[in-house]
Amino acid sequence: MENFDRYETVREYVYGEYSKIGSRAFRVAAITHTSAVDTCITLLAMSRNSKIEKAKIAALLHDFAQYMQNCAHSEHARLSSILAHKYLSSTHLFKVYEIDDICYAIAQHSHKESYDSPLCELLKDADIMARFLENPNMELTGIKKQRLLDACADLNGSD
């Protein structure tokens, strides 16, 4: 059984920072989306027999720069990975390879068209699934639609 103490520390930090966002709508969007990705990645990690704690931490920090710095969407994954690296290193709770795995997944999560490490794939799929659950009327095509369908099949235990 995994220990989620480090996850709780990161969660308190992320939501504490989000509570400082001045715009109510932006603050709600940050909390809602982050929470949805966290939930989706938990289910996907369980279905794929992946480490849940590391996946949940990546989910918490994957859009951090977008919400805290209101940066350009094209830069948010890279900038979020930099902020995540600084924060996770400062906690002294993680091994270097864990920080590298988490931050790499965050940096790559916008590249939905390419396939990568299992943690990257979890984060990409959880992000798409969360966006769809937030707005089931959104149009999904191509690789995003296929990722959603494959993720749902994983949850269902189907191949």
Residue frames as a rotation matrix with the C-alpha (Angstrom) as fourth column:
MET 1
0.581 0.814 0.000 0.00
0.814 -0.581 0.000 0.00
0.000 0.000 -1.000 0.00
GLU 2
-0.215 -0.660 0.719 1.35
0.623 -0.660 -0.420 3.39
0.752 0.358 0.553 -0.99
ASN 3
-0.144 0.070 -0.987 1.87
0.857 -0.491 -0.159 6.17
-0.496 -0.868 0.011 1.52
PHE 4
0.220 0.343 0.913 0.32
0.834 -0.552 0.007 9.46
0.506 0.760 -0.407 0.41
ASP 5
0.391 -0.125 -0.912 1.97
0.713 -0.585 0.387 11.84
-0.581 -0.802 -0.139 2.91
ARG 6
-0.697 -0.698 -0.165 4.02
0.409 -0.576 0.708 13.54
-0.589 0.426 0.687 0.20
TYR 7
-0.510 0.622 0.594 0.94
0.686 -0.122 0.717 13.87
0.519 0.774 -0.364 -1.98
GLU 8
0.495 0.739 -0.456 -0.90
0.862 -0.355 0.361 15.56
0.105 -0.572 -0.813 0.90
THR 9
-0.069 -0.619 -0.783 1.98
0.549 -0.678 0.488 18.02
-0.833 -0.396 0.387 1.34
VAL 10
-0.924 -0.278 0.263 1.92
0.358 -0.387 0.850 18.92
-0.134 0.879 0.457 -2.36
ARG 11
-0.184 0.944 0.275 -1.87
0.821 -0.006 0.571 19.11
0.541 0.331 -0.774 -2.40
GLU 12
0.452 0.316 -0.835 -1.92
0.801 -0.555 0.223 21.56
-0.393 -0.769 -0.504 0.51
TYR 13
-0.489 -0.718 -0.496 0.70
0.340 -0.680 0.649 23.69
-0.804 0.148 0.576 -1.24
VAL 14
-0.866 0.139 0.481 -1.05
0.467 -0.120 0.876 23.73
0.179 0.983 0.039 -4.63
TYR 15
0.091 0.990 0.104 -4.53
0.825 -0.133 0.550 24.48
0.558 0.036 -0.829 -3.31
GLY 16
0.251 -0.114 -0.961 -3.08
0.743 -0.614 0.266 27.01
-0.620 -0.781 -0.069 -0.88
GLU 17
-0.783 -0.579 -0.227 -1.49
0.256 -0.632 0.731 28.82
-0.567 0.515 0.643 -3.80
TYR 18
-0.649 0.608 0.457 -4.67
0.578 0.003 0.816 28.55
0.494 0.794 -0.354 -5.86
SER 19
0.248 0.779 -0.575 -6.65
0.968 -0.220 0.121 30.12
-0.032 -0.587 -0.809 -3.03
LYS 20
-0.200 -0.437 -0.877 -4.57
0.419 -0.847 0.326 33.28
-0.886 -0.302 0.353 -3.58
ILE 21
-0.742 -0.022 0.670 -5.70
0.664 -0.165 0.730 33.70
0.094 0.986 0.137 -7.20
GLY 22
-0.878 0.301 -0.372 -7.54
-0.108 -0.882 -0.458 37.02
-0.467 -0.362 0.807 -7.37
SER 23
-0.483 0.717 -0.503 -10.06
-0.819 -0.166 0.549 36.21
0.310 0.677 0.667 -10.08
ARG 24
-0.114 0.524 0.844 -12.81
-0.693 0.567 -0.446 34.00
-0.712 -0.635 0.299 -8.68
ALA 25
0.832 0.479 -0.279 -13.50
-0.517 0.489 -0.702 32.43
-0.200 0.729 0.655 -12.09
PHE 26
0.236 -0.844 -0.482 -9.81
-0.621 0.251 -0.743 31.65
0.748 0.474 -0.465 -12.66
ARG 27
-0.558 -0.393 0.731 -9.46
-0.829 0.301 -0.470 30.30
-0.036 -0.869 -0.494 -9.11
VAL 28
0.300 0.763 0.572 -12.48
-0.607 0.615 -0.503 28.02
-0.736 -0.196 0.648 -9.59
ALA 29
0.815 -0.047 -0.578 -11.13
-0.514 0.402 -0.758 26.84
0.268 0.914 0.304 -12.97
ALA 30
-0.211 -0.977 -0.040 -7.75
-0.770 0.192 -0.608 26.03
0.602 -0.098 -0.793 -11.40
ILE 31
-0.522 0.054 0.851 -9.27
-0.736 0.477 -0.481 24.07
-0.432 -0.877 -0.209 -8.55
THR 32
0.520 0.839 0.161 -11.90
-0.596 0.491 -0.635 22.33
-0.612 0.234 0.756 -10.68
HIS 33
0.694 -0.277 -0.664 -9.55
-0.558 0.376 -0.740 21.20
0.455 0.884 0.107 -13.44
THR 34
-0.401 -0.907 0.128 -6.74
-0.772 0.260 -0.580 20.17
0.493 -0.331 -0.804 -11.11
SER 35
-0.319 0.377 0.870 -9.13
-0.719 0.501 -0.481 18.17
-0.617 -0.779 0.111 -8.98
ALA 36
0.748 0.650 -0.131 -10.63
-0.554 0.504 -0.662 16.47
-0.364 0.568 0.738 -12.04
VAL 37
0.349 -0.708 -0.614 -7.22
-0.609 0.326 -0.723 15.51
0.712 0.626 -0.317 -13.43
ASP 38
-0.574 -0.536 0.619 -6.22
-0.814 0.292 -0.503 14.23
0.089 -0.792 -0.604 -9.98
THR 39
0.121 0.722 0.681 -9.31
-0.631 0.585 -0.509 12.02
-0.766 -0.368 0.527 -9.84
CYS 40
0.865 0.235 -0.443 -8.92
-0.501 0.423 -0.755 10.75
0.009 0.875 0.483 -13.40
ILE 41
0.034 -0.936 -0.351 -5.22
-0.718 0.221 -0.660 9.97
0.695 0.274 -0.665 -12.99
THR 42
-0.417 -0.108 0.902 -5.96
-0.830 0.451 -0.329 8.02
-0.371 -0.886 -0.278 -9.82
LEU 43
0.553 0.726 0.410 -8.42
-0.436 0.671 -0.599 5.78
-0.710 0.152 0.688 -11.64
LEU 44
0.808 -0.288 -0.515 -6.13
-0.465 0.224 -0.856 5.36
0.362 0.931 0.047 -14.66
ALA 45
-0.241 -0.950 0.201 -3.07
-0.881 0.127 -0.455 4.61
0.407 -0.287 -0.867 -12.50
MET 46
-0.148 0.280 0.948 -5.05
-0.679 0.668 -0.303 1.95
-0.719 -0.689 0.092 -10.65
SER 47
0.815 0.569 0.111 -6.25
-0.299 0.577 -0.760 0.37
-0.497 0.586 0.640 -13.90
ARG 48
0.728 -0.603 -0.326 -2.73
-0.326 0.113 -0.939 0.41
0.603 0.789 -0.115 -15.38
ASN 49
0.808 -0.383 -0.447 -0.97
0.586 0.604 0.540 -0.81
0.063 -0.698 0.713 -12.22
SER 50
0.030 -0.773 0.634 1.11
0.366 -0.582 -0.726 2.38
0.930 0.253 0.265 -11.97
LYS 51
-0.642 -0.327 -0.694 2.42
0.764 -0.197 -0.614 4.20
0.063 -0.924 0.376 -8.92
ILE 52
0.337 0.922 0.192 -0.54
0.868 -0.384 0.315 6.27
0.364 0.061 -0.929 -7.79
GLU 53
0.473 -0.132 -0.871 1.24
0.598 -0.677 0.428 8.80
-0.647 -0.724 -0.241 -5.56
LYS 54
-0.605 -0.778 -0.166 3.66
0.370 -0.460 0.807 10.00
-0.705 0.427 0.567 -8.23
ALA 55
-0.561 0.482 0.673 0.85
0.749 -0.050 0.660 10.22
0.352 0.875 -0.333 -10.78
LYS 56
0.503 0.821 -0.268 -1.35
0.853 -0.423 0.304 12.26
0.136 -0.382 -0.914 -8.41
ILE 57
0.129 -0.549 -0.826 1.52
0.459 -0.705 0.541 14.67
-0.879 -0.448 0.161 -7.70
ALA 58
-0.851 -0.399 0.343 2.07
0.463 -0.259 0.848 15.18
-0.250 0.880 0.405 -11.44
ALA 59
-0.110 0.908 0.405 -1.66
0.874 -0.106 0.474 15.88
0.473 0.406 -0.782 -11.80
LEU 60
0.516 0.319 -0.795 -1.58
0.756 -0.605 0.248 18.51
-0.402 -0.729 -0.554 -9.04
LEU 61
0.003 -0.680 -0.734 1.28
0.144 -0.726 0.673 20.43
-0.990 -0.108 0.096 -10.67
HIS 62
-0.233 -0.213 0.949 0.65
0.870 0.391 0.301 19.88
-0.435 0.896 0.094 -14.38
ASP 63
0.212 0.366 0.906 -0.99
0.755 -0.650 0.086 23.29
0.621 0.666 -0.414 -15.07
PHE 64
0.247 -0.095 -0.964 0.50
0.899 -0.350 0.264 25.20
-0.362 -0.932 -0.001 -12.15
ALA 65
-0.761 -0.598 -0.253 2.15
0.452 -0.767 0.455 27.92
-0.466 0.232 0.854 -14.27
GLN 66
-0.580 0.619 0.530 -1.00
0.501 -0.243 0.831 28.41
0.643 0.747 -0.169 -16.32
TYR 67
0.457 0.864 -0.210 -3.01
0.673 -0.182 0.717 29.22
0.581 -0.469 -0.665 -13.22
MET 68
0.418 -0.329 -0.847 -0.38
0.772 -0.362 0.522 30.94
-0.479 -0.872 0.102 -11.08
GLN 69
-0.532 -0.724 -0.439 1.33
0.315 -0.650 0.691 32.96
-0.786 0.230 0.574 -13.81
ASN 70
0.551 0.822 -0.144 -1.46
0.071 -0.218 -0.973 33.12
-0.832 0.526 -0.178 -16.39
CYS 71
-0.475 -0.843 -0.251 1.18
-0.298 -0.115 0.948 32.27
-0.828 0.525 -0.197 -18.99
ALA 72
-0.122 0.355 -0.927 0.58
-0.992 -0.006 0.128 31.53
0.039 0.935 0.353 -22.65
HIS 73
0.735 0.491 0.468 -0.99
-0.525 0.849 -0.067 28.10
-0.430 -0.196 0.881 -23.12
SER 74
0.806 -0.461 -0.371 1.81
-0.143 0.456 -0.878 27.16
0.574 0.761 0.302 -25.51
GLU 75
-0.213 -0.952 0.221 4.32
-0.423 -0.114 -0.899 27.61
0.881 -0.285 -0.378 -22.66
HIS 76
0.389 0.458 0.799 2.35
-0.871 -0.100 0.482 26.30
0.301 -0.883 0.360 -19.70
ALA 77
0.961 -0.037 -0.273 3.63
0.091 0.978 0.186 22.71
0.260 -0.203 0.944 -19.71
ARG 78
0.122 -0.992 0.009 7.29
0.530 0.058 -0.846 23.73
0.839 0.108 0.533 -19.85
LEU 79
-0.336 -0.235 0.912 6.87
-0.461 -0.803 -0.377 26.49
0.821 -0.548 0.161 -17.26
SER 80
0.675 0.626 0.390 4.80
-0.668 0.296 0.682 24.25
0.312 -0.722 0.618 -14.99
SER 81
0.751 -0.461 -0.474 7.57
0.445 0.882 -0.152 21.64
0.488 -0.097 0.868 -15.07
ILE 82
-0.288 -0.877 0.385 10.12
0.238 -0.455 -0.858 24.28
0.928 -0.155 0.340 -14.02
LEU 83
-0.075 0.346 0.935 7.94
-0.817 -0.558 0.141 25.48
0.571 -0.754 0.325 -11.14
ALA 84
0.897 0.425 -0.123 7.25
-0.309 0.800 0.514 21.89
0.317 -0.423 0.849 -10.12
HIS 85
0.334 -0.858 -0.390 10.97
0.540 0.513 -0.667 21.08
0.773 0.012 0.635 -10.12
LYS 86
-0.471 -0.506 0.723 11.76
-0.228 -0.722 -0.653 24.08
0.852 -0.473 0.225 -7.91
TYR 87
0.229 0.650 0.725 8.96
-0.901 -0.140 0.410 23.30
0.367 -0.747 0.554 -5.48
LEU 88
0.923 0.171 -0.343 9.52
-0.082 0.962 0.260 19.53
0.375 -0.212 0.902 -5.26
SER 89
0.047 -0.983 -0.179 13.27
0.440 0.182 -0.879 20.04
0.897 -0.037 0.441 -4.79
SER 90
-0.389 -0.197 0.900 12.65
-0.503 -0.773 -0.387 22.53
0.772 -0.603 0.201 -2.01
THR 91
0.613 0.725 0.315 10.58
-0.676 0.274 0.684 20.04
0.409 -0.632 0.658 -0.01
HIS 92
-0.469 -0.875 0.117 13.45
-0.858 0.421 -0.293 17.54
0.207 -0.238 -0.949 0.30
LEU 93
0.114 0.626 0.772 10.81
-0.671 0.621 -0.405 14.79
-0.733 -0.472 0.490 0.22
PHE 94
0.942 0.336 0.007 11.65
-0.186 0.539 -0.822 13.35
-0.279 0.773 0.570 -3.20
LYS 95
0.056 -0.906 0.420 14.56
0.477 0.393 0.786 11.55
-0.877 0.156 0.454 -4.80
VAL 96
-0.481 -0.338 -0.809 16.08
-0.439 -0.706 0.556 13.25
-0.759 0.622 0.192 -7.84
TYR 97
-0.994 0.089 0.060 14.77
0.099 0.537 0.838 10.57
0.043 0.839 -0.543 -10.20
GLU 98
-0.251 0.960 -0.124 11.23
0.908 0.189 -0.374 11.03
-0.335 -0.207 -0.919 -8.83
ILE 99
0.091 0.212 -0.973 11.37
0.035 -0.977 -0.210 14.77
-0.995 -0.015 -0.096 -9.42
ASP 100
-0.764 -0.450 -0.463 12.76
-0.439 -0.164 0.884 14.18
-0.474 0.878 -0.073 -12.91
ASP 101
-0.822 0.506 0.262 9.97
0.570 0.735 0.369 11.68
-0.006 0.452 -0.892 -13.75
ILE 102
0.065 0.893 -0.445 7.23
0.793 -0.317 -0.520 13.98
-0.605 -0.320 -0.729 -12.48
CYS 103
0.034 -0.098 -0.995 8.61
-0.187 -0.978 0.090 17.09
-0.982 0.183 -0.052 -14.16
TYR 104
-0.937 -0.341 -0.071 9.23
-0.151 0.216 0.965 15.31
-0.314 0.915 -0.254 -17.45
ALA 105
-0.497 0.831 0.249 5.61
0.863 0.503 0.041 14.13
-0.091 0.235 -0.968 -17.50
ILE 106
0.281 0.580 -0.765 4.43
0.483 -0.774 -0.409 17.67
-0.829 -0.255 -0.498 -16.79
ALA 107
-0.370 -0.525 -0.766 6.66
-0.377 -0.669 0.640 19.11
-0.849 0.526 0.049 -19.53
GLN 108
-0.994 -0.108 -0.016 5.36
-0.066 0.470 0.880 16.57
-0.087 0.876 -0.475 -22.06
HIS 109
-0.528 0.831 0.174 1.65
0.450 0.448 -0.773 16.53
-0.720 -0.329 -0.611 -21.17
SER 110
0.151 0.595 -0.789 0.63
-0.448 -0.671 -0.591 18.93
-0.881 0.443 0.166 -23.96
HIS 111
-0.539 -0.427 -0.726 2.16
-0.839 0.200 0.505 16.69
-0.070 0.882 -0.466 -26.64
LYS 112
0.145 0.748 0.648 -0.88
-0.607 0.585 -0.539 14.46
-0.782 -0.315 0.538 -26.93
GLU 113
0.760 0.183 -0.623 0.14
-0.646 0.318 -0.694 13.25
0.071 0.930 0.360 -30.40
SER 114
-0.109 -0.873 -0.475 3.31
-0.587 0.442 -0.678 11.54
0.802 0.205 -0.561 -29.17
TYR 115
0.876 0.352 -0.330 3.72
-0.006 0.692 0.722 8.53
0.482 -0.631 0.608 -26.91
ASP 116
-0.025 -0.872 0.490 6.14
-0.635 -0.365 -0.681 8.54
0.772 -0.328 -0.544 -24.03
SER 117
-0.913 -0.403 -0.067 6.79
-0.184 0.551 -0.814 7.13
0.365 -0.730 -0.577 -20.56
PRO 118
-0.378 0.809 -0.451 3.93
0.762 0.548 0.345 5.49
0.526 -0.213 -0.824 -18.63
LEU 119
-0.310 0.259 -0.915 3.66
0.729 -0.552 -0.403 8.51
-0.610 -0.792 -0.018 -16.32
CYS 120
-0.889 -0.011 -0.458 3.50
-0.256 -0.818 0.515 10.88
-0.380 0.575 0.724 -19.31
GLU 121
-0.763 0.620 -0.186 0.76
0.083 0.379 0.922 8.76
0.642 0.688 -0.340 -20.82
LEU 122
-0.304 0.650 -0.697 -1.21
0.952 0.239 -0.191 8.75
0.042 -0.721 -0.691 -17.58
LEU 123
-0.466 0.071 -0.882 -1.06
0.344 -0.904 -0.255 12.53
-0.815 -0.422 0.396 -17.35
LYS 124
-0.945 0.128 -0.302 -1.96
-0.327 -0.432 0.840 13.11
-0.023 0.893 0.450 -21.00
ASP 125
-0.603 0.741 -0.294 -4.91
0.364 0.584 0.725 10.74
0.709 0.331 -0.622 -20.80
ALA 126
-0.271 0.489 -0.829 -6.13
0.938 -0.058 -0.341 12.06
-0.215 -0.870 -0.444 -17.44
ASP 127
-0.744 -0.056 -0.666 -5.96
0.021 -0.998 0.060 15.63
-0.668 0.030 0.744 -18.77
ILE 128
-0.857 0.454 -0.242 -8.07
-0.303 -0.065 0.951 14.74
0.417 0.888 0.193 -21.81
MET 129
-0.426 0.721 -0.547 -10.51
0.697 0.646 0.309 12.72
0.577 -0.250 -0.778 -19.71
ALA 130
-0.436 0.228 -0.871 -10.90
0.722 -0.489 -0.489 15.56
-0.537 -0.842 0.048 -17.19
ARG 131
-0.875 0.102 -0.474 -11.51
-0.310 -0.869 0.387 18.12
-0.372 0.485 0.791 -19.95
PHE 132
-0.704 0.646 -0.296 -14.14
-0.041 0.380 0.924 15.86
0.709 0.662 -0.241 -21.45
LEU 133
-0.319 0.592 -0.741 -15.85
0.906 0.420 -0.054 15.28
0.279 -0.688 -0.670 -18.10
GLU 134
-0.622 0.045 -0.781 -15.85
0.360 -0.870 -0.337 19.04
-0.695 -0.491 0.525 -17.47
ASN 135
-0.146 0.556 -0.819 -17.48
-0.745 -0.606 -0.279 19.59
-0.651 0.569 0.502 -20.88
PRO 136
-0.264 0.069 0.962 -18.95
0.255 0.967 0.000 16.46
-0.930 0.245 -0.273 -22.51
ASN 137
0.793 0.603 0.086 -20.06
0.272 -0.225 -0.936 18.56
-0.545 0.766 -0.343 -25.50
MET 138
0.170 -0.803 -0.571 -16.48
-0.644 -0.529 0.552 19.37
-0.746 0.274 -0.607 -26.47
GLU 139
0.918 0.112 -0.380 -15.45
-0.385 0.479 -0.789 18.07
0.093 0.871 0.483 -29.85
LEU 140
0.111 -0.886 0.450 -12.70
-0.492 0.344 0.799 15.48
-0.863 -0.310 -0.398 -29.71
THR 141
0.930 0.109 -0.352 -11.09
-0.366 0.382 -0.849 14.21
0.042 0.918 0.395 -32.88
GLY 142
0.353 -0.865 -0.357 -8.01
-0.443 0.182 -0.878 12.29
0.824 0.468 -0.319 -33.90
ILE 143
-0.436 -0.695 -0.571 -5.54
0.181 0.554 -0.813 11.31
0.882 -0.458 -0.116 -31.22
LYS 144
-0.799 0.175 0.576 -7.43
-0.586 -0.444 -0.678 13.07
0.137 -0.879 0.457 -28.42
LYS 145
0.288 0.957 -0.043 -10.58
-0.941 0.292 0.172 11.12
0.177 -0.009 0.984 -29.16
GLN 146
0.367 -0.218 -0.905 -8.60
-0.124 0.952 -0.280 7.88
0.922 0.215 0.322 -29.41
ARG 147
-0.752 -0.656 0.060 -6.83
-0.098 0.022 -0.995 8.61
0.652 -0.754 -0.081 -26.11
LEU 148
-0.417 0.682 0.601 -10.18
-0.908 -0.280 -0.312 9.15
-0.044 -0.676 0.736 -24.40
LEU 149
0.576 0.666 -0.473 -11.63
-0.712 0.694 0.110 5.95
0.401 0.273 0.874 -25.83
ASP 150
0.020 -0.669 -0.743 -8.52
0.054 0.743 -0.667 3.95
0.998 -0.026 0.051 -24.86
ALA 151
-0.831 -0.318 0.456 -8.51
-0.382 -0.270 -0.884 5.42
0.404 -0.909 0.103 -21.35
CYS 152
0.019 0.925 0.380 -12.16
-0.999 0.032 -0.028 4.50
-0.038 -0.379 0.925 -20.88
ALA 153
0.585 0.122 -0.802 -11.41
-0.347 0.931 -0.112 0.98
0.733 0.344 0.587 -22.10
ASP 154
-0.512 -0.826 -0.237 -8.58
-0.030 0.293 -0.956 0.77
0.859 -0.482 -0.174 -19.54
LEU 155
-0.657 0.333 0.677 -11.02
-0.754 -0.323 -0.572 1.75
0.028 -0.886 0.463 -16.79
ASN 156
0.434 0.896 -0.095 -13.44
-0.901 0.434 -0.020 -0.86
0.023 0.094 0.995 -18.04
GLY 157
-0.037 -0.548 0.836 -10.72
-0.444 0.758 0.477 -3.51
-0.895 -0.354 -0.272 -18.13
SER 158
0.838 0.385 0.386 -11.23
0.182 0.470 -0.864 -3.97
-0.514 0.794 0.323 -21.89
ASP 159
-0.365 -0.931 0.017 -8.65
0.257 -0.083 0.963 -4.23
-0.895 0.355 0.270 -24.63
